[in-house]
Amino acid sequence: MVKLTVIARITDGLPLAEGMDTGLEEKELDFYKQQAKSLFKRLSHGQNQPSRMSVETGPYFFHYLIEGRVCYLTLCDRSYPKKLAFQYLEELQREFERLNHSQIETVARPYAFVKFDIFIQKTRKLYLDTRTQRNLSRLNDELYEVQQIMTRNIQEVLGVGDKLDQVSQLSTRLTAESRIFSDKARDLNRQALIRKWAPVVIVLSVVLIFLFMRRSIWG
């Protein structure tokens, strides 16, 4: 069964539309929505990610497809047929593209296409029962194959992204620490120069003062 559907702009991960099954508990829903957000963030890095993938997460699978810089993602039960999940996403993609093609790149606020939820819910209902004649025909469609679509674990997918973030954070921290070290080194050099030449300057100053006073007294 389709539990959650989110459509997001792949360039920056901005959520554009959403549809969900109220059967999920609030905490569970929030957990998987956060995972979906992390997936979009990972995909927005643009590191040659597949345009279609299934991602295993607990008792569910995320299935997503990317088309025209938009990611269409759904969360389904493990037992739900992958073929139907991707056909569901393709229906959403075709309609969303038809209705909103000219605005996708320009919207700036999250869930700008909230009205698309009506179409998501209507389409989701068509895919709920895998035993209907309509869905059985789709499952038996030999022209539509999903065997080549990669399946990975959520920790594997997000773990790579976390490592990249950690490397980026480490690089930033090392740069900042290097700058601090450089500033401290300049301060230490300045103090060393002061300690080295201060006695000479003091002696010269005393001599000059003495000569000036002597000249003033003796004319």
C-alpha positions in Angstrom: 0.0 0.0 0.0 1.2 3.5 -0.8 1.9 5.3 2.5 3.4 8.6 1.6 4.1 10.5 -1.6 6.3 13.6 -2.0 7.3 15.6 -5.1 10.4 17.8 -4.8 12.6 19.9 -7.0 15.8 18.0 -7.4 18.1 21.0 -7.8 17.6 22.2 -4.2 15.3 19.6 -2.5 12.4 22.0 -2.3 9.1 20.0 -1.6 6.5 20.9 -4.2 3.6 18.7 -3.4 2.7 15.9 -0.9 0.1 13.2 -0.3 -0.1 10.8 2.6 -2.1 8.0 4.1 -3.6 9.0 7.5 -3.1 5.4 8.6 0.4 6.2 9.7 1.0 7.3 13.3 2.2 10.9 13.6 5.6 10.0 15.0 6.1 7.3 12.3 5.0 9.7 9.6 7.4 12.4 10.8 10.2 9.9 10.9 9.7 8.8 7.2 9.1 12.4 6.1 12.5 13.3 7.6 14.1 10.4 5.8 12.5 11.6 2.5 13.9 15.0 3.2 17.3 13.6 3.7 17.0 11.6 0.5 16.1 14.8 -1.5 19.1 16.5 0.1 21.4 13.6 -1.0 19.9 13.6 -4.5 20.3 17.4 -4.8 24.1 16.9 -4.6 23.8 15.6 -8.1 26.5 12.9 -7.9 25.4 10.7 -10.7 22.5 9.2 -8.8 20.3 6.8 -10.7 17.1 8.3 -12.1 15.1 5.4 -10.6 15.8 3.6 -7.3 14.2 1.6 -4.5 15.5 2.3 -1.0 14.8 -0.2 1.8 13.8 1.4 5.1 12.4 -0.7 8.0 9.1 -2.4 6.9 8.8 -0.2 3.9 10.5 0.8 0.6 11.0 4.3 -0.8 10.6 4.2 -4.6 11.6 7.3 -6.6 12.0 8.5 -10.1 13.6 11.7 -11.4 12.3 13.4 -14.5 12.9 16.9 -15.6 14.7 18.0 -12.5 11.8 16.8 -10.3 11.9 13.8 -8.0 8.7 11.8 -7.5 9.0 9.7 -4.3 6.6 7.3 -2.6 6.8 5.1 0.5 5.2 1.7 0.2 4.9 -1.5 2.2 7.6 -4.1 1.5 5.1 -6.4 -0.1 3.8 -3.8 -2.5 4.8 -4.6 -6.1 7.7 -2.5 -7.4 6.1 -2.5 -10.9 2.9 -0.8 -9.6 4.9 1.6 -7.5 6.8 3.0 -10.4 3.7 3.0 -12.7 2.0 5.1 -10.0 4.9 7.5 -9.9 4.9 7.8 -13.7 1.2 8.7 -13.7 2.0 11.5 -11.2 4.9 12.6 -13.2 3.0 13.0 -16.4 0.1 14.9 -14.8 2.4 17.1 -12.7 4.5 18.0 -15.7 1.5 18.8 -17.8 0.0 21.1 -15.2 3.0 22.8 -13.8 5.9 22.6 -16.3 6.3 26.3 -16.6 6.4 27.0 -12.9 8.6 24.3 -11.5 11.9 26.2 -11.8 10.5 29.5 -10.5 8.5 28.7 -7.3 10.3 29.6 -4.1 8.0 28.5 -1.3 7.5 24.9 -0.1 4.4 23.0 -1.3 3.6 25.6 -3.9 1.5 23.0 -5.7 -0.6 21.9 -2.7 -3.7 21.5 -5.0 -1.9 18.6 -6.7 -2.7 16.6 -3.6 -6.2 16.0 -5.0 -4.7 14.2 -8.0 -2.3 12.3 -5.8 -5.1 11.0 -3.5 -7.3 10.1 -6.5 -4.5 8.2 -8.2 -3.3 6.5 -5.0 -6.8 5.0 -4.5 -6.5 3.3 -7.9 -3.3 1.6 -6.8 -4.4 0.5 -3.3 -5.8 -2.9 -4.2 -3.2 -4.9 -6.2 -5.9 -7.5 -7.1 -8.1 -5.3 -9.2 -8.3 -6.2 -12.9 -6.7 -2.9 -13.7 -3.7 -3.5 -11.5 -3.4 -7.2 -12.4 -3.2 -6.1 -16.1 -0.4 -3.7 -15.2 1.5 -6.3 -13.3 1.3 -8.7 -16.2 2.4 -6.0 -18.7 5.6 -7.6 -20.1 6.6 -4.4 -21.8 7.1 -2.7 -18.4 10.0 -4.2 -16.5 11.6 -2.9 -13.3 14.1 -5.7 -12.7 17.1 -3.5 -13.5 16.1 -0.8 -11.0 18.7 -0.7 -8.2 17.6 -1.5 -4.6 19.7 -0.1 -1.7 19.4 0.3 2.0 18.5 3.7 3.5 21.6 3.7 5.7 23.8 2.9 2.8 22.3 5.8 0.7 22.2 8.4 3.5 25.5 7.1 5.0 27.4 8.2 1.9 25.8 11.6 2.1 26.6 11.8 5.8 30.2 11.0 5.1 30.4 13.7 2.4 28.9 16.2 4.9 31.4 15.1 7.5 34.3 15.6 5.1 32.9 19.1 4.2 32.5 20.0 7.8 36.0 18.7 8.6 37.5 20.7 5.7 35.7 23.8 6.9 36.9 23.3 10.5 40.5 22.6 9.4 40.4 25.8 7.3 39.2 27.8 10.3 41.8 26.3 12.6 44.5 26.9 10.1 43.5 30.6 9.9 43.6 30.8 13.7 47.0 29.1 13.8 48.3 31.5 11.2 47.1 34.5 13.2 48.7 33.1 16.4 52.0 32.5 14.5 52.1 36.1 13.4 51.4 37.3 16.9 54.3 35.1 18.3 56.6 36.4 15.6 55.7 40.0 16.4 56.3 39.3 20.2 59.6 37.7 19.4 60.7 40.7 17.4 59.7 43.0 20.2 61.6 41.0 22.8 64.7 40.9 20.5 64.8 44.6 19.6 63.2 46.3 22.6 66.4 46.4 24.7 68.3 48.0 21.7 65.6 50.6 21.2 65.5 51.4 24.9 69.3 51.8 25.0 69.3 54.0 21.9 66.5 56.1 23.4 68.4 56.6 26.6 71.6 57.6 24.8 69.7 60.0 22.6 68.0 61.6 25.6 71.3 61.8 27.4 73.0 63.5 24.4 70.1 65.9 24.0 70.1 66.9 27.6 73.9 67.3 27.6 73.7 69.5 24.6 70.9 71.5 26.1 72.9 72.0 29.4 76.3 72.8 27.9 75.1 74.6 24.9 
